[in-house]
Amino acid sequence: MKKENFKQVLRRITTFYCKQNGVTYQQGLLEVVFPFALLRSKDFKTKKCYAYFNAFMRKHFPKVIFY
């Protein structure tokens, strides 16, 4: 995966998460998204990475992001 393409994946997942949950970006969010974005492959699309990340955030950090 090319470096620039990976940055775009990180931005897309983070931006979509913030918009869907009505939050603004907070420092450290990219570091949490990073391992989920690494899962991305031909058979594991960006939307699936987002779904896993979103489920993780809702389960483990439901009140960390301020709305």
Rosetta constraint file for C-alpha pairs under 8 A:
AtomPair CA 1 CA 5 HARMONIC 6.82 0.50
AtomPair CA 1 CA 6 HARMONIC 6.65 0.50
AtomPair CA 2 CA 6 HARMONIC 6.24 0.50
AtomPair CA 3 CA 7 HARMONIC 6.37 0.50
AtomPair CA 4 CA 8 HARMONIC 6.37 0.50
AtomPair CA 5 CA 9 HARMONIC 6.39 0.50
AtomPair CA 6 CA 10 HARMONIC 6.31 0.50
AtomPair CA 6 CA 37 HARMONIC 7.67 0.50
AtomPair CA 7 CA 11 HARMONIC 6.17 0.50
AtomPair CA 8 CA 12 HARMONIC 6.01 0.50
AtomPair CA 9 CA 13 HARMONIC 6.18 0.50
AtomPair CA 9 CA 37 HARMONIC 6.67 0.50
AtomPair CA 9 CA 46 HARMONIC 6.98 0.50
AtomPair CA 10 CA 14 HARMONIC 6.09 0.50
AtomPair CA 10 CA 30 HARMONIC 6.82 0.50
AtomPair CA 10 CA 33 HARMONIC 6.74 0.50
AtomPair CA 10 CA 34 HARMONIC 6.75 0.50
AtomPair CA 10 CA 37 HARMONIC 6.37 0.50
AtomPair CA 11 CA 15 HARMONIC 5.82 0.50
AtomPair CA 12 CA 16 HARMONIC 5.97 0.50
AtomPair CA 13 CA 17 HARMONIC 6.06 0.50
AtomPair CA 13 CA 33 HARMONIC 7.39 0.50
AtomPair CA 13 CA 37 HARMONIC 7.97 0.50
AtomPair CA 13 CA 46 HARMONIC 7.48 0.50
AtomPair CA 13 CA 47 HARMONIC 7.99 0.50
AtomPair CA 13 CA 49 HARMONIC 7.82 0.50
AtomPair CA 13 CA 50 HARMONIC 5.65 0.50
AtomPair CA 14 CA 18 HARMONIC 6.21 0.50
AtomPair CA 14 CA 25 HARMONIC 7.70 0.50
AtomPair CA 14 CA 29 HARMONIC 7.38 0.50
AtomPair CA 14 CA 30 HARMONIC 6.94 0.50
AtomPair CA 14 CA 33 HARMONIC 7.02 0.50
AtomPair CA 15 CA 19 HARMONIC 6.18 0.50
AtomPair CA 15 CA 25 HARMONIC 7.81 0.50
AtomPair CA 16 CA 20 HARMONIC 5.92 0.50
AtomPair CA 17 CA 21 HARMONIC 6.05 0.50
AtomPair CA 17 CA 50 HARMONIC 7.63 0.50
AtomPair CA 17 CA 54 HARMONIC 7.09 0.50
AtomPair CA 18 CA 22 HARMONIC 5.72 0.50
AtomPair CA 18 CA 23 HARMONIC 4.85 0.50
AtomPair CA 18 CA 24 HARMONIC 5.81 0.50
AtomPair CA 18 CA 25 HARMONIC 6.41 0.50
AtomPair CA 19 CA 23 HARMONIC 6.55 0.50
AtomPair CA 19 CA 24 HARMONIC 7.90 0.50
AtomPair CA 21 CA 67 HARMONIC 7.81 0.50
AtomPair CA 22 CA 67 HARMONIC 6.35 0.50
AtomPair CA 23 CA 65 HARMONIC 7.20 0.50
AtomPair CA 23 CA 66 HARMONIC 6.74 0.50
AtomPair CA 23 CA 67 HARMONIC 5.11 0.50
AtomPair CA 24 CA 67 HARMONIC 7.77 0.50
AtomPair CA 25 CA 29 HARMONIC 7.12 0.50
AtomPair CA 26 CA 65 HARMONIC 7.60 0.50
AtomPair CA 28 CA 32 HARMONIC 6.76 0.50
AtomPair CA 29 CA 33 HARMONIC 6.29 0.50
AtomPair CA 30 CA 34 HARMONIC 5.91 0.50
AtomPair CA 31 CA 35 HARMONIC 7.76 0.50
AtomPair CA 32 CA 36 HARMONIC 7.84 0.50
AtomPair CA 33 CA 37 HARMONIC 6.25 0.50
AtomPair CA 33 CA 53 HARMONIC 6.51 0.50
AtomPair CA 34 CA 38 HARMONIC 6.35 0.50
AtomPair CA 35 CA 39 HARMONIC 6.86 0.50
AtomPair CA 36 CA 40 HARMONIC 7.43 0.50
AtomPair CA 36 CA 49 HARMONIC 5.37 0.50
AtomPair CA 36 CA 50 HARMONIC 7.39 0.50
AtomPair CA 36 CA 52 HARMONIC 7.02 0.50
AtomPair CA 36 CA 53 HARMONIC 6.04 0.50
AtomPair CA 37 CA 46 HARMONIC 7.27 0.50
AtomPair CA 37 CA 49 HARMONIC 5.88 0.50
AtomPair CA 37 CA 50 HARMONIC 7.94 0.50
AtomPair CA 39 CA 44 HARMONIC 6.80 0.50
AtomPair CA 39 CA 49 HARMONIC 6.61 0.50
AtomPair CA 40 CA 44 HARMONIC 5.11 0.50
AtomPair CA 40 CA 45 HARMONIC 5.54 0.50
AtomPair CA 40 CA 46 HARMONIC 5.96 0.50
AtomPair CA 40 CA 49 HARMONIC 6.40 0.50
AtomPair CA 41 CA 45 HARMONIC 6.11 0.50
AtomPair CA 44 CA 48 HARMONIC 6.27 0.50
AtomPair CA 44 CA 49 HARMONIC 7.23 0.50
AtomPair CA 45 CA 49 HARMONIC 6.58 0.50
AtomPair CA 46 CA 50 HARMONIC 6.21 0.50
AtomPair CA 47 CA 51 HARMONIC 6.19 0.50
AtomPair CA 48 CA 52 HARMONIC 6.25 0.50
AtomPair CA 49 CA 53 HARMONIC 6.15 0.50
AtomPair CA 50 CA 54 HARMONIC 5.90 0.50
AtomPair CA 51 CA 55 HARMONIC 6.11 0.50
AtomPair CA 52 CA 56 HARMONIC 6.11 0.50
AtomPair CA 53 CA 57 HARMONIC 6.19 0.50
AtomPair CA 54 CA 58 HARMONIC 6.16 0.50
AtomPair CA 55 CA 59 HARMONIC 6.12 0.50
AtomPair CA 56 CA 60 HARMONIC 5.87 0.50
AtomPair CA 56 CA 61 HARMONIC 7.56 0.50
AtomPair CA 57 CA 61 HARMONIC 4.92 0.50
AtomPair CA 57 CA 62 HARMONIC 6.17 0.50
AtomPair CA 58 CA 62 HARMONIC 4.71 0.50
AtomPair CA 61 CA 65 HARMONIC 7.54 0.50
